[in-house]
Amino acid sequence: MTRTSTVPQHICSEAEEQLRTGLDRVGIFSCIQRKRELALIFELQHTPSLTFGRLATLIAVNFSEVGSNRRKKEDKLYGFFISYLRQVAAGRRGYIDLGSILAFVTGSSQVPLFGFDDQPTIQFEYREGIPTAGTCACLFLEIMSA
């Protein structure tokens, strides 16, 4: 298949040309031509990079009631977690990167274009153990009884 002038330069393979043709048949390609930002859906390199700030705000935290003894322990542990994220973001944790932490919590090392179905969360557990994650996009941080 030959490319026409309406095909963006980054589309070059036959498979991509077939995709363009299919999108053109249902009218989506013309929408992409009018609204160029729609093309970002098909371009992985435009996925925003995962930063400390983005990861820290992406994960919601389920704290206990303000002023409670549990909340004081949770604030302290969450502070350690944030410190750890900063170290990872600065590259001071060896091979571990922010994508690895996100993958541990959600199963994906990148934030999907349209976000996660379930917002990633942090839950505090009051039992002995190590941090775990479940299939519910939840990071369980263990608070040891002292």
TAFENQUI-V706635 format. One line per field, one symbol per residue. ss: DSSP state (2 for helix, 1 for strand, 0 for the rest). phi: phi as a letter, one per 30 degrees, with the letter a starting at -180 (. if undefined). psi: psi as a letter, one per 20 degrees, with the letter a starting at -180 (. if undefined). A space follows every 10 residues. Layout:
ss: ???
phi: ???
psi: ???
This chain:
ss: 0000000000 0002222222 2222200222 2222022222 2202220000 0222222201 1100000022 2222222222 2222222220 0000000222 2222220000 0000000000 1111100000 0111000111 110000
phi: .cdcdddedd cbddddddde dddddciddd ddddbedddd eccddcdedd ceddddddcd ccdddejddd ddddeddded ddddeddddd icbiddbddd dddddcjbdb deeciddcdd bcccccadlc ebbcdchbcc cdcddb
psi: pqqriipqhi ohrhghhhgg gghhhjjhhh ghhhnhhhhh hiohijpqqo rgggghhhoq pnqrppiqhg hgggggghgg gggggggghi jjkciprhhg ghhhgiipiq pqgjrqgppp rpqppmrpar prqrjjlppo ppopp.
